[in-house]
Amino acid sequence: MTPSQIYWLTRLDSIIIGLIILISVCFVAALICAMGADLRCIETPAYKFLFAGFILVFILIWIPSTKEMAAIILIPKMVNAIQANEQVRKL
């Protein structure tokens, strides 16, 4: 593994926590804005915060956790190592 992969592997959970906080802030701000706004207009701040929250949720879905990323990186390497050992044993 490269140093870059190790860095991102350790940062993924922090990124996910940060996105969860941003999503919460967006939805709370949308609720606060919706209390005093005319919701018939799509350009109200409530809709903008709500849209931003949904975009962040979509991004959050596609970011793997640290465990998932470790599996993505290590499982193929382990399978290849096992296959290589079987070929060596046959010789």
Secondary structure, 3 states (H helix, E strand, C coil): CCHHHHHHHHHHHHHHHHHHHHHHHHHHHHHHHHHCCCCCCCCCHHHHHHHHHHHHHHHHHHCCCHHHHHHHHHHHHHHHHHHHHHHHHHC
